[in-house]
């Protein structure tokens, strides 16, 4: 696993989802097929155990283990071959998968199927980011909060 850096320096051709120049991009082992724009979780159930639970990701599923947005699509065949996926774990990210109806400026939390939803009034799960526009077409441009 390679650790991210504050200025990823990738051209738009290398990172299909646009991220800001100060976004933090981290490479993880991809343990499940994901689509660019999916929110991903740390794979706490990784078969090898130990540190591998923090170096691999799976498609997000409404957990507090949500770490960021996959920046590229990884197929099941690529997963079998030991694929790596770049994940935006902090900063600006466009076209992140979301539920409709998240207002601009609203905080959000992880939802099922690799997406996010607006934080509820009594939601005890800490928000993972904030929408920078009204979510539409099941995507949102957002700012992801740094977790570390």
ZIURVEN-V196439 format. One record per backbone hydrogen bond with DSSP energy under -0.5 kcal/mol. NH is the residue of the N-H (numbers start at 0). CO is the residue of the C=O. E is the energy in kcal/mol with one decimal. If there is no record, write none. Layout:
((NH & CO & E) (NH & CO & E))
This chain:
((4 & 24 & -0.5) (7 & 5 & -0.6) (7 & 22 & -0.6) (13 & 10 & -1.4) (14 & 10 & -1.7) (15 & 13 & -0.6) (15 & 70 & -0.5) (16 & 70 & -0.6) (17 & 15 & -0.6) (19 & 91 & -1.2) (22 & 19 & -1.9) (23 & 89 & -2.4) (24 & 4 & -0.9) (24 & 22 & -0.6) (25 & 86 & -2.6) (26 & 1 & -1.7) (27 & 84 & -2.4) (28 & 54 & -2.7) (29 & 82 & -2.7) (30 & 28 & -0.8) (30 & 56 & -2.7) (33 & 73 & -1.6) (36 & 69 & -2.8) (37 & 34 & -2.7) (38 & 113 & -2.4) (39 & 67 & -2.8) (40 & 57 & -2.7) (41 & 64 & -1.8) (42 & 55 & -2.5) (43 & 41 & -1.5) (45 & 42 & -1.8) (48 & 45 & -1.4) (51 & 48 & -1.4) (52 & 49 & -1.6) (53 & 50 & -2.7) (54 & 51 & -0.7) (55 & 51 & -0.9) (56 & 28 & -2.4) (57 & 40 & -2.1) (59 & 38 & -3.1) (61 & 110 & -1.8) (65 & 62 & -1.0) (66 & 39 & -3.1) (67 & 39 & -1.2) (68 & 87 & -1.9) (69 & 37 & -3.1) (70 & 85 & -3.0) (73 & 33 & -2.7) (78 & 74 & -2.1) (79 & 75 & -2.1) (80 & 76 & -1.3) (81 & 78 & -1.9) (82 & 77 & -1.6) (84 & 27 & -2.7) (86 & 25 & -2.6) (87 & 68 & -2.6) (88 & 23 & -2.4) (88 & 86 & -0.8) (89 & 23 & -1.0) (90 & 143 & -2.5) (92 & 141 & -2.4) (93 & 17 & -2.2) (95 & 139 & -2.2) (96 & 36 & -2.9) (97 & 137 & -1.9) (98 & 115 & -2.2) (100 & 134 & -1.1) (101 & 98 & -0.6) (102 & 100 & -0.6) (104 & 130 & -3.1) (105 & 102 & -2.2) (107 & 128 & -1.9) (108 & 116 & -2.6) (110 & 114 & -3.0) (113 & 59 & -2.4) (114 & 111 & -0.9) (115 & 96 & -0.5) (116 & 108 & -2.4) (118 & 106 & -2.3) (122 & 119 & -1.4) (127 & 107 & -2.6) (128 & 107 & -1.0) (129 & 142 & -2.1) (130 & 105 & -2.6) (131 & 140 & -2.8) (132 & 140 & -0.5) (134 & 101 & -2.5) (135 & 138 & -1.8) (138 & 135 & -1.3) (139 & 95 & -1.8) (141 & 92 & -3.0) (142 & 129 & -2.3) (143 & 90 & -2.9) (144 & 127 & -2.1))
